[in-house]
Amino acid sequence: MLNIKDLSFWEKSLYFDDLDFTIIGAGIVGLSTAIFLKEKFPRSKILILERGYLPSGASTKNAGFACFGSPTELYDDLSKISDEKVWNTFSLRYEGLKTLFELIDAKKIEYEKCGSWDLISKKEELLQDDFIAYINEKSFEICGVKNIYKEDKMAIRNFGFQNIFSTYSNSEEGTINTGKLISELYKKATNLGILSLFGIEVKTFESNGKEVFLETNFGEFKSANSIICTNGFAKQFLDDDIQAARAQALITKPILDLKIKGSFHYDAGYYYFRNIENRVLFGGGRNLNFEREATDKFGTSEDIQDSLLHLLQTVILPDTKFEIDYAWSGIMGIGKDKSPIIKKTNNNVAFGVRMGGMGIAIGAEVGKSLSKLF
Ligand SMILES: Cc1cc2nc3c(=O)[nH]c(=O)nc-3n(C[C@H](O)[C@H](O)[C@H](O)COP(=O)(O)OP(=O)(O)OC[C@H]3O[C@@H](n4cnc5c(N)ncnc54)[C@H](O)[C@@H]3O)c2cc1C
């Protein structure tokens, strides 16, 4: 394979000479960061390097929920994390979605404010009325919308669920088309003159404060600044609280007269499903084996796929004939702390990683924050 040092004058000068910013990773964060930087520094030369022939982490693998917090997820978080941190993250997600729609036309990525429902299996799992009142009060302070969360028993019949005691609806959440989001971000970046190269993996980099020297699978080059947006793979470059976490999903074949319309959470958000066209996209189950799923290797596992199938048969599509079409996985970046890491480790190197299961909501805002560091 051709090494960077063997490129022609034209190739070198187009892609590798006089680089102002090199961004590693072409997911939501990498692309958003590049766009915000180009808007801030229109004359800058920006190169995005992605090691996959497609973005190969989570941004083209996810379920497409534009969500900021279901009642059982908030309850779970509030029992483990401080109230202040939980509501800061809630606010980051809510405001982050606004930033995303400033960057990309919501219609082009098929954004639908379809609402979401949090499924409760047993009476004992119902949340206290005063907890729902509390999250409504806090969310009103952040979003300015009253009574976002309501108990909705009718949803069970409307969507045809079984073995569900009740649901909580959230009027403000929605869904997007994940593929179109990445495609629109890429188009916008390209139209702004941002360069992207796929199939190039950064192995190491070193900064002397003025320049960053990057070593790749195709040789070396230098850039004035570098921003690492490799999320679940960041441990390679960053000694911080970040760990890879594999998330698995499946999709059914099209289903005639599918009742399910909207986005749904189950088991404190560890499972999630939605309709897409006439199919059900269903993900989750990482909590069945956190340790094994703490990996940056793609792949699916039988127990998780079985649990997804079982929940489809007994809860989600109990009276419906369906077939699984295929399954896949993606790699997320998580930590003990649910908030993202946005920081400079040097005056010309920054990291924007640890998006957890909320990159759609916060990815663009993280990109904006990274651009402000330069
Ligand atoms: C199955 C699944 C469902 C999800 N559902 C949702 C959801 O509904 N809503 C939501 O908000 N979030 C969801 N998420 C999480 C969301 O997808 C992520 O938070 C988000 O995509 C992270 O974006 P990113 O740009 O930080 O990382 P990524 O999209 O992972 O991008 C990082 C990129 O860096 C590249 N890279 C890594 N190392 C190198 C290297 N050394 N050199 C060059 N390139 C490199 C990778 O190939 C990758 O493309 C889900 C995730 C998964 C896996």
The ligand as a Tripos MOL2 file, in Angstrom:
@<TRIPOS>MOLECULE
LIG
   53    58     1     0     0
SMALL
NO_CHARGES

@<TRIPOS>ATOM
      1 C1        -26.5840   -0.2440   19.2720 C.3       1 LIG1
      2 C2        -26.4610    1.1810   19.7370 C.ar      1 LIG1
      3 C3        -27.6030    1.9260   19.9710 C.ar      1 LIG1
      4 C4        -27.5090    3.2610   20.3820 C.ar      1 LIG1
      5 N1        -28.6470    4.0060   20.4620 N.ar      1 LIG1
      6 C5        -28.5540    5.3240   20.7170 C.ar      1 LIG1
      7 C6        -29.7070    6.1460   20.6630 C.ar      1 LIG1
      8 O1        -30.7900    5.6840   20.3360 O.2       1 LIG1
      9 N2        -29.5670    7.4610   20.9740 N.ar      1 LIG1
     10 C7        -28.3580    8.0030   21.2980 C.ar      1 LIG1
     11 O2        -28.2920    9.2040   21.5840 O.2       1 LIG1
     12 N3        -27.2420    7.2610   21.2990 N.ar      1 LIG1
     13 C8        -27.3120    5.9420   21.0100 C.ar      1 LIG1
     14 N4        -26.1850    5.1810   21.0020 N.ar      1 LIG1
     15 C9        -24.8960    5.8260   21.3280 C.3       1 LIG1
     16 C10       -24.3940    6.7120   20.1710 C.3       1 LIG1
     17 O3        -24.4480    6.0050   18.9630 O.3       1 LIG1
     18 C11       -22.9640    7.1640   20.4790 C.3       1 LIG1
     19 O4        -22.9760    7.8760   21.7110 O.3       1 LIG1
     20 C12       -22.3910    8.0930   19.4040 C.3       1 LIG1
     21 O5        -22.5480    7.5430   18.1210 O.3       1 LIG1
     22 C13       -20.9160    8.3740   19.6710 C.3       1 LIG1
     23 O6        -20.4130    9.1530   18.6050 O.3       1 LIG1
     24 P1        -18.8600    9.4410   18.4930 P.3       1 LIG1
     25 O7        -18.6620   10.2570   17.2890 O.co2     1 LIG1
     26 O8        -18.3510    9.9440   19.7910 O.co2     1 LIG1
     27 O9        -18.1950    8.0010   18.3340 O.3       1 LIG1
     28 P2        -18.1970    6.9520   17.1390 P.3       1 LIG1
     29 O10       -19.4040    7.0440   16.3270 O.co2     1 LIG1
     30 O11       -17.8750    5.6220   17.7480 O.co2     1 LIG1
     31 O12       -16.9970    7.4560   16.2430 O.3       1 LIG1
     32 C14       -15.6460    7.2120   16.5970 C.3       1 LIG1
     33 C15       -14.9240    6.8690   15.3080 C.3       1 LIG1
     34 O13       -13.5180    6.8470   15.5580 O.3       1 LIG1
     35 C16       -12.9630    5.8730   14.6770 C.3       1 LIG1
     36 N5        -11.6510    5.5020   15.2100 N.ar      1 LIG1
     37 C17       -11.3860    4.8760   16.3710 C.ar      1 LIG1
     38 N6        -10.0670    4.7600   16.5560 N.ar      1 LIG1
     39 C18        -9.4700    5.3230   15.4890 C.ar      1 LIG1
     40 C19        -8.1070    5.5170   15.1030 C.ar      1 LIG1
     41 N7         -7.0930    5.1230   15.8820 N.pl3     1 LIG1
     42 N8         -7.8410    6.1330   13.9160 N.ar      1 LIG1
     43 C20        -8.8540    6.5680   13.1100 C.ar      1 LIG1
     44 N9        -10.1720    6.4070   13.4380 N.ar      1 LIG1
     45 C21       -10.4720    5.7980   14.6170 C.ar      1 LIG1
     46 C22       -13.9720    4.7360   14.7270 C.3       1 LIG1
     47 O14       -13.8370    3.8900   13.6040 O.3       1 LIG1
     48 C23       -15.2960    5.5000   14.7700 C.3       1 LIG1
     49 O15       -15.8870    5.6510   13.5050 O.3       1 LIG1
     50 C24       -26.2340    3.8420   20.6150 C.ar      1 LIG1
     51 C25       -25.0760    3.0810   20.3880 C.ar      1 LIG1
     52 C26       -25.1710    1.7730   19.9330 C.ar      1 LIG1
     53 C27       -23.9260    0.9990   19.6790 C.3       1 LIG1
@<TRIPOS>BOND
     1     1     2 1
     2     2     3 ar
     3     2    52 ar
     4     3     4 ar
     5     4     5 ar
     6     4    50 ar
     7     5     6 ar
     8     6     7 ar
     9     6    13 1
    10     7     8 2
    11     7     9 ar
    12     9    10 ar
    13    10    11 2
    14    10    12 ar
    15    12    13 ar
    16    13    14 ar
    17    14    15 1
    18    14    50 ar
    19    15    16 1
    20    16    17 1
    21    16    18 1
    22    18    19 1
    23    18    20 1
    24    20    21 1
    25    20    22 1
    26    22    23 1
    27    23    24 1
    28    24    25 2
    29    24    26 1
    30    24    27 1
    31    27    28 1
    32    28    29 2
    33    28    30 1
    34    28    31 1
    35    31    32 1
    36    32    33 1
    37    33    34 1
    38    33    48 1
    39    34    35 1
    40    35    36 1
    41    35    46 1
    42    36    37 ar
    43    36    45 ar
    44    37    38 ar
    45    38    39 ar
    46    39    40 ar
    47    39    45 ar
    48    40    41 1
    49    40    42 ar
    50    42    43 ar
    51    43    44 ar
    52    44    45 ar
    53    46    47 1
    54    46    48 1
    55    48    49 1
    56    50    51 ar
    57    51    52 ar
    58    52    53 1
@<TRIPOS>SUBSTRUCTURE
     1 LIG1         1 GROUP 0 **** ****
